[in-house]
Amino acid sequence: MYPDKLKQGDEVRVISPAESLTMIAPDQRALAKRRIEKLGVSVTFSQYAEADDNRLSIPIEKRVHDLHEAFRDPDVKMILTTIGGFNSNQLLKYLDFDLIKDNPKILCGFSDITVLSNAIYKKTGLVTYSGPHFSTFGMEKGIDYTWDHFVHIFTDQKNLDIPPADHWSDDPWYMDQQNRTFHTNEGYVVLQEGKSEGTSIGGNLCTLNLLQGTEYMPPLEDTILFLEDDEMTIPQTFDRDIQSLLHQPGFDKVKGIVLGRFQEKSRLSLELLREIIESKQELKGLPIIAQASFGHTTPQFTFPIGGKVSIQAGRDNECKIKIIEH
């Protein structure tokens, strides 16, 4: 079940299912709002988006209220998360999945939002999206690739080729918008050759793994996994996190893997990544592409959780990633 695309006059609701909007500087909020409204839509904020009770996050009942209210409101056509965090999985058993299924609309975010995106897809069949947060659009520089793919996914029905961005950055842009460090992106890297087509699921790996063994974990059969992790991972934790995913029922029918670029603090070099992948017998024969432009480095493309994608990993790092249905 695909939600309707955005059109002029629609309402975009910003909610905070993880960290609060209070984390976002006022000038960045204003820029993000102006940028999104260039689509001819209005941007509104949920009742408790900015709640701050000096806790690890906004109380569960307030976050659930805002998510339900956004799905219930017929004027809201897109739900955009403020930012990530650590405990969106607290909400899962309190969600009214019938309400969500009966009121399908766009849900977009990444990082900790991975649990919501994949759980909602599993429980309702509604295709959700791994893509930028509201706060992402408060970025002044290096945002064009992110913006272009966001606009295409949510306003156009056509399939979409995903080339690598021509640059990447891993700096804390929200701390200093003017002094940014951008690196030339040398493109995708083939870890294992092959081509395949399947259902795209995934997002932040350590967050996706929180769903293992629960009723909220989407099936892995016939999927292409899009996986990334943030600066809190290191080679050893990535190794065990991906091994945990390999142990899940249905992994033997996974069709391929696309890995997002790792942050520099993870120290997960291509050499170490290749070593980890080659050590897994369960991965033999799967096409695997690395250094894709999504996740915790910028810029990032948006991909559907539950959509249809194809990948081709050829010799000399000749790669194609295509979103067929979104």
PyMOL commands that set and color helices and strands:
alter all, ss='L'
color gray80, all
select helices_A, chain A and resi 21-23+26-39+60-72+88-94+97-102+111-124+135-138+144-155+205-211+235-246+251-253+264-266+270-278+281-283+315-317
alter helices_A, ss='H'
color red, helices_A
select strands_A, chain A and resi 11-15+42-45+76-81+106-109+128-130+160-161+167-168+183-184+189-192+194-204+223-228+256-260+288-292+303-305+307-313+319-325
alter strands_A, ss='S'
color yellow, strands_A
deselect
rebuild
show_as cartoon
